[in-house]
Amino acid sequence: MVRLLLLLPFIGLMIVPFYNIGEPHLFGFPFFYWYQLAWVPLTSLLTYIVYRSARRAD
């Protein structure tokens, strides 16, 4: 069940019209860029969580 967390980055980045906007800016980057960049560490964290939970289940 925890493995379903790996679908979040896919779903979050699949719907491009949702984040294809320029505002708001963060450190000078438009929303389009920093939304995608925010998924990089978040995806790593989710992968770690799934890995740890799968390792405990074995």
C-alpha positions in Angstrom: 0.0 0.0 0.0 2.9 2.4 0.8 4.2 1.8 -2.7 1.3 3.9 -4.1 3.3 6.9 -2.8 5.5 6.5 -5.9 2.5 7.5 -8.0 2.4 11.0 -6.5 5.3 12.5 -8.5 4.0 11.0 -11.7 0.5 12.4 -11.1 1.9 15.8 -9.8 4.0 16.3 -12.9 1.7 14.7 -15.5 -0.9 17.5 -15.5 1.1 20.3 -17.1 -1.7 22.9 -17.4 -1.9 22.8 -13.6 1.5 24.3 -13.2 2.1 26.0 -16.5 1.9 29.5 -15.0 4.4 32.2 -14.3 3.2 33.4 -11.0 4.1 33.2 -8.1 7.9 33.7 -8.3 10.2 32.1 -5.8 13.8 33.4 -5.8 13.2 34.8 -9.2 12.1 31.5 -10.7 8.6 31.3 -12.2 6.2 28.7 -10.7 6.6 26.4 -13.7 10.3 25.8 -12.8 10.3 25.7 -9.1 7.3 23.4 -8.9 9.1 20.9 -11.0 12.4 21.4 -9.0 10.5 20.9 -5.8 9.5 17.4 -6.9 13.2 16.3 -7.1 13.8 16.1 -3.3 10.2 15.2 -2.6 10.5 12.2 -4.9 13.7 11.2 -3.3 12.1 11.3 0.1 9.1 9.3 -1.1 11.4 6.7 -2.6 13.3 6.4 0.7 10.1 6.0 2.6 8.9 3.2 0.3 12.3 1.5 0.4 12.4 1.5 4.2 8.9 0.2 4.5 9.4 -2.5 1.9 12.7 -3.5 3.6 10.9 -3.9 7.0 8.1 -6.0 5.4 10.6 -8.6 4.2 
